[in-house]
């Protein structure tokens, strides 16, 4: 197989920026695979499922065994070889699309992050199976790293619609029908009592829409609003094309770096995908936990970025982000390391009966020109004052 020829996987290792110290152990495992009919068949099957059989749900690869009996300690390097097989596929499709080579190189950040995460968790070389599913995005040519952030053109999946006032240009989000929220306005934990939750409403009638508003700080509100359609127009709803934002691991997520990255996206996608017009940036992540600004310091990069966005509540369980914060989703929060300010803040939050949740965000492209002005939050009180609040 081409993926098992040293000239190919060593070139992929170099292109992805991984250290040359991997060469000898990876070559040893490749030779072992080639000399074993069973291992070769397993390798071919894994690569085929990930990169060729597009009807295979790649999320299932997360459940592949951490250690295969026939491979033993070499399992993680076996998975690394499979991962390196994504590089030439990505290079080929990017060349066909006319993507600059530097963008292709920059889009390899997942490889070094996965390698480091596995090293911190096990002290060994290689990657775990949980790192493989993401590579389908590389080999199908839909993921691009542009500066600090990664982006994909995707349909919006948030449980809301967004509306803009025709004259003032203010924006308000309304939750879709039937979402359960707790008293704070966060998505309700399924285990809480029905008496401690409320359900969002949304309706459209001639000349108006009515529903449960969501504040830009990320909390839904039980008191409904009416929007006259001669004054308000829908600017975002489920299925609309957006620049889906993904945040690679690492520091340097400054306001300036994020702005530059998002600016690059507004230029890159119209150039390479002229027939697909997006209307907003959007994503969901543990970084968008709306409670973060109440438990972490106000001038952190994450909190400052949140304030530039329109946050909305999503369901993400109660242990969101552990994999990224501590290197493993199975960490014991009672004994987890407290060696960074973020870890200490979140562990203190959990100790005080808090949850580790995620959240969603959108930033309409029309409003990107106001990045740095906290445009949605600064307009929020004025927006509510202009509406008649009360039970629907």
WOURLIN-V75395 format. One record per helix or strand of 2 or more residues. SS is the DSSP state (alpha for helix, beta for strand). FROM is the first residue (numbers start at 1). TO is the last residue. Records with the same first field share a line. If there is no record, write none. Layout:
SS = FROM-TO, FROM-TO
//
This chain:
alpha = 2-4, 6-15, 22-34, 37-52, 58-63, 72-97, 101-106, 109-122, 129-131, 135-139, 194-196, 255-272, 286-288, 292-295, 301-306, 322-326, 341-351, 365-370, 375-385
beta = 144-146, 149-155, 160-165, 171-175, 180-182, 197-199, 202-205, 208-214, 220-228, 232-236, 241-246, 280-285, 310-312, 359-364, 389-390
//
